[in-house]
Amino acid sequence: MQDLLDDQRDADADLLQRYAAGDAAAARLLTTRLAPRLHGHALRVLGDRVEAEDVAQEAMLRLWRQAPHWRPGEAKVTTWLYRVVANLCTDRLRQRNAGAVPGGLDAVAEPADPAPGAAQKIQQAARADALQQALASLPDRQRQAVVLRHIDGLANPEIADILGIGIEAVESLTARGKRALAAQLSAQRDALGFEDDGF
Amino acid sequence: MMDFDTDRLEDLFAAARATPPALPDRLQARILADAEQHMPMARMAWHRTLWQVLGGAAGLSGLVTATAVGVWLGVAPPATLPDLAGQVVSGDLGLSAQIDTETEALAGVYGWDMEES
């Protein structure tokens, strides 16, 4: 697994070097590989399509500007980008009105590969919306840590690097975040179709 | 009421991971436009470099306009200007007469003739 991650790191860094050397195809590949993850993360954390798009574009713009100065081996491209996105999200969250609650029903995009039937599709959408609403109720830092850990699938040391905190702090944030999510979602258990599972 | 258990939460996370939001086409286009604009100039293709050196569309349109005006003035100059193009074509530039006049004027100023020395 670690080898796979190392390979991916090298691939991103190699593509960035190719872009810095004037290879336009490398820019397209980097965009395809990285932008969806950044956009998805920003959308989960901010709960706003327009803001998420702006954040993803700004993060990629900073990557393009950084390309000629990038030093291979010093940092992982994805970690660097997630850190930029996390900081941009934090800035926007701080600027928001304290009374506003992000994460409306239209905050989460439609599933990318909808194959199931109509009823199942509706239930999946309801569950996705419920998760997004519950995420939006978390404190900002908890939400960022939970999304990085459980949706983006990053390891705790990398999350610690991205958020600029210790690993224990990450563990604490994600644990408290999960408890808060469970408490939020338990009230909607029946409505989300979990009542038939014997719980 | 029983709390939402860990497995169900993990199911929701797994579903979220499995169905990531698609990258909007307009966002991809914006990102790629930024990439093209900020690609290091020295290593860009020669025609892109030339395009930027000329100032892009605005610079090139100014250059074309200035060239067209210059050609127009050369082909059909206003009546108040000498027809330089016509003189070049006919070979009658009047340069020998002008040089003779200037030589005589210089002789008057310095008081001696170059051919006397």
Interface residues (C-beta under 8 A of the other chain):
Chain A: Y19 A20 A21 G22 A24 A27 R28 L30 T31 A35 P36 R37 H39 G40 L43 R44 E53 A56 Q57 M60 L61 W64 R65 A67 P68 V108 A109 E110 P111 A112 D113 P114 Q124 R127 A128 A130 L131 H150 I151 G153 K178 L181 A182 A183 L185 S186 A187 R189 F194 D197 F199
Chain B: M1 M2 D3 F4 D5 T6 R8 L9 E10 L12 F13 A15 A16 R17 A18 T19 P20 P21 A22 L23 P24 R26 L27 Q28 R30 I31 L32 D34 A35 E36 H38 M39 P40 R43 M44 A45
